[in-house]
Amino acid sequence: MRILLTGNMGYVGPIVVQHLRRQHPNAYLVGFDTGLFAHCLTTSTFPEVLLNEQRFGDVRDITSSDLAGFDAIVHLAAVSNDPIGNKFEAVTDEINYHASVQIARAASTIGVRNFVFASSCSVYGAAETGEARTETSWINPLTAYARSKASTETALNQIDRQGMLVTCLRFGTACGMSDRLRLDLVLNDFVASALADGEVKVLSDGSPWRPLIDVRDMARAIDWAIEREALCGGEFLTVNVGSERCNYRVRDIAEAVAKAIPSTRVSINQNAQPDTRSYRVDFRLYASLAPKHQPQVKLDQSIAGVRDGLTALGFHDPNFRDSQFIRLRVLESHIFKQRLRANLRWGLESGHASVK
């Protein structure tokens, strides 16, 4: 099996590569990434050593020739969160939506069998009721990032797929340790705050719901999707990925972190304006379709993984929100140093490179 992973040099990619290499030792794994966060490592070695090949390029420039010969494409590449999307709204639409659809169209014309799109439960936005959102629920994306994911799902359902299976995996908020750790995610941020300041500050009243999923469980879902057959969900499938126990209120996440890191204080802003991004998610469809790939990592294990990983790094930085662990700060640094343009393209044009 030949598998191409776009955006493999981000937060999720290294864990997916590790999982796929374990589960498919003979697979030919290729990464495709522009390298914006290549240096944001928490390990002494590059996780790409597990790949057969690493290619460098911008997903906006991918053509059919880049995709030729692959059985499956795992499309992770994206402007990765709300703060970046808010600052680079047009670029978010360009990368997350237009480039994603362009890649899928190209893949369908050259015989790629499975196209896996990393979508997000953020498309649900503000839930109108307390009922858990299903795949057929009305979506209400509130941010540029969420809108880009919703638009891509719609377009992937409408293109001529020519027999290619498309799986849109609606992931909850990612968490857990990675070779390229992000601390701009709610659970990871809380753990870092507890270690650096001895306090977790919840900026809302703590009541909003968030579905969480550990990066290791995201990898399990992707592994399932790259080999999914049409009889299991149809030629086009959008599915919430997680389990019922993955739904948490923000205040419960904070309390769990405090329990795992002794002497941590939790402060909740009871006077905060309501956070409208609140939704519980129904994961029964995923449970029925992928019983052997269900989430295995519990909340306390995700917390422990980040805690232990940061402790091993000697982490104690109270200013971590201005560090390379925050993706927006990395992009801003690239732009300030004139390495990167405002359209998130490198300052110097270069062709695709290949490292074998």
Buried (B, 14 or more C-beta within 10 A) or exposed (E): BBBBBBBBBBBBBBBBBBBBBEEBEEBBBBBBBBEBBBEBBBEEEBBBEBBEBBBBBBBBEBEBEBBBEBBBBBBBBBBBBBBBBEBBBEBBBBBBBBBBBBBBBBBBEBBBBBBBBBBBBBBBBBBEEEEBBEBEBEBBBBBBBBBBBBBBBBBBBEBEBEEBBBBBBBBBBBBBBBBBBBBBBBBBBBBBBBBBBBBBBBEBBBBBBBBBBBBBBBBBBBBBBBBBEEEBBEEBBBBBBBBEEBBBBBBBBBBBBBEBBEEBEBEBEEEEEEBEBBBBBBBEBBBEBBEEBBBEBEBEEBBBBBBEBBEEEEBEBEEBBEBBBBBBBBBBBBBEEEEBEEEBBBEEEEEBEEEE
